[in-house]
């Protein structure tokens, strides 16, 4: 039964152009091809990256946070109350009318109910040092991955002429550096799936999850179908703006607004150029148009292009948010926050006193 499924799943007609089979892509002297079995190592890389992240956050992020003046605030804990907790699970932000009804049922004043809900929401809200640790780790990783990718790509003919992505496809030998680039990027995005539930949840959590899944599918599929040349371009294009975004978040958490505003402005420019101009021209155009100059399309080819288009739709979604931020900046004169990030509820009087906590967070 397993052999029948394997034979069906690894059907040459789906994964490769007409007339080409996986047997044609077996290694021979001077040629090393991408093989599906290589992907079994990707979760191992993901585990290694998670370990690296833990070490980085303890050794680098925490000291860096202290150096930049990022401290958690001391929050007043909401008193345990099972009945209010039940209301909280149904609605974290009850309406004014709902608050009045709860106050009557609980024989409490409206102010007491509002205060309890504020304190309870604060308990769920991640602290600054946690957000700083996540952002600094992602900034570091994207910087390392982008640097490694660019060192590889500047030596590649397809970086300078994207038609070379398809010359002799799919019989294209795999560079060792491209192999490690794929393992690094694939392992990173798999690690994000492992950690996404404990990481800070942002307003675009669903879109981020779709993005991670589409990216992983793109990495896996492009590797198996030997789309690694155009795949390496996709990875580099995505990393460049993310470096700036995560760096800007670090300065937001450190309350360095001037630096953060400048970085967000730079991020907006780089994002729009890389995702809405370079990506459609260097990736979408070459996969939809130039590729067909050299081979006939096949089912896997259309699947690959569908994944690329999902990413492009997400780019447009995020670009709309960025443009709205830019318009807001023109109105108020500064970038107030990263609209993709979680919204920090304003604290009031007894809810949060801005005191530095001693020791590590």
Helices and strands as residue ranges (DSSP letters): H 2-9, H 12-15, G 22-25, G 36-41, H 42-56, I 57-61, H 62-67, E 74-75, H 82-90, H 96-106, H 110-124, H 128-153, H 157-160, G 162-165, H 176-195, H 205-224, H 228-253, H 257-273, I 274-278, H 279-279, I 280-284, H 285-288, G 290-293, H 299-332, G 349-351, E 352-353
